[in-house]
Amino acid sequence: MNKGVKRRVLICQKVSRLKKVLKDRYNFNMHDKRLQEGNKTAQVQVNKYLADFVYDEDGKNTLLIVYYAGHGIPGCAPGQLMLAG
């Protein structure tokens, strides 16, 4: 198994364990979104997923947790991250 495939498998295993804990232990509803390769950048895809989530799920008891396992580069402002992909 090459290094890239092995890394993806490990990430999928980590995400699966995290989802299980959040669902089984804390009874959270899960939305699993994966970025797709193609004509839309990672940044654009994440922006859309976040906007859709807020639009559909916004409420007093809503919690959003983002697990991003891709690459990023520092933005111009402190704390800013530009997603690469």
N, C-alpha and C positions, 0 to 999 in steps of 0.2 A: 504494500500500500504506500503510495507516495505521500510526501509530507503535507501537501494541501488537502488531500482526501482525509488523511488521519486527523488533521486539525478540524475539518468540518464535522467529522464523526464525534470528536470530543466535545465540540460546541453543542451539537444536537443532544448529546447525553446530558450535558450540564443544564441545558434549557429544559429538557424533559424532567429532570429531578426538581428544578426550581418550580416548574408548573405543578408538579405533583404536590409539593409542600404547600404552595399557595392555594391550591384547590382543596386538598384533603384537610389540611390543618386550619386554614383560615377561611375556607368557603368562598374564595374569590372566583368570579367568572373570568375566564381567560380568553384573550384574543391573540392568536398567534399570527404574526405577519412576517413574511420573509421578503427581503428585497430581491428583485428580479434583475437579471442582466438584460440590457436592451437599450432603448433610446432614452429612457428616463434616468436621471442621475440618482444616486443614493439619497442625496439631500432632498430632491423633489419628492421621491417616494415616501421618505420619512415625514416630510411636511404634510403630505396628503393623509397618511395614516393617522397622524396626530390630530389633524383638523377633523377628519371623519369621526375619530373616537370622541373628541370633545363635543361635536355636534350630536352624536348619537347617545352618549353616555353621561353627559354633564349632569351632576347632581350633588347634593350635600354629602353623600356617602361614597362618592366615586374616588378611586385611587388609581393613578396611572403609574405603572412601573415600566421603564424601557430598558431592555437588555440589548445592547448593540455590540456585536462582536466583529465589526468591520474595522476599517482604517479611517483615520481622520487626521486633519492638519489644523494647527492653531489658527484661529481667525485674527482679525485686527484688534478686536476688543478683548480685554481680560476675561477669561473664562469662556470665550467663544470657540466653538469647534465646527469646522467645516467637514462634512462627511465626504469621504473619497470612495469612488467605486465606478 
